[in-house]
Amino acid sequence: MSGWNMRHWLAATVAAVGTLATFKLMADYRSWKREALRRKQRNEEANRAADLRLVGWLRDIPPLELDSYRPGTRLLCAQWLELHTLSMMASAKSSEAYNALVEVYAQDLEIAWKLLQCRPDSSAEQVAVKLLRLKVATRLKDHKRMLPIFLAIVDKLDTDTAIMMQQEVLAAFLAAPLLGRWDSARRLGQKCVQLTDVKLEDLHKKAQDSPNVPDMKILHELAEEKIPGLTDK
């Protein structure tokens, strides 16, 4: 509540119920706020403890036991683990702390990669596994793992009948510059514009507000400005 609104609220409350009752209301309000804050802190601590238990469990899964898990379960575990590492790294207060966390959570990303060595029955889960593999490989900066997944997506560009999901195109478009595939980056950038209703300028503004969001507009312009006729061969 702003200072101006607080003054008017106090004046109106004093006029309605009197000074003593107003002070009692304010004291009750402060007590409620303190209790709400303590409750929030307890919940956050409980959530952190639960996260640590789950991470510890995923780190300790024996390989033979991992093989017995259903593909859908493995996918869910990998999705949670990748998001957990991302959120923990986003909480780093300095570049030194961030770099330290990169090394720590690289091990967890390797676990996520192992979890993703499965083939679900449904086509939707197959696409989800493929995209998460590409994302994990990109975060690990492992070009050898990135390239086969990237090429599998790019090959669909040459098939007129192929139905390309927006997530596939965006993932491959972000990976293309990291692999030096500027010819594919141009084609994927054009496909992005076709598949999404969101304008590149809007994505550029979003990237300016959040450093964790890649600037699709800049990537698209870089791909378009590369030497004409440049190929990935």
Secondary structure, DSSP 8 states (H G I E B T S, - for coil): --HHHHHHHHHHHHHHH-HHHHHHHHHHHHHHHHHHHHHHHHHHHHHHHHHHHHHHHHHT--HHHHHTS-HHHHHHHHHHHHHHHHHHHHT-SSHHHHHHHHHHHHHHHHHHHHHT----SSHHHHHHHHHHHHHHHHHTT-HHHHHHHHHHHHHGGG-TT----HHHHHHHHHHTGGGT-HHHHHHHHHHHHHH-SS-HHHHHHHHHH-TTS--HHHHHHHHHHS-TT----
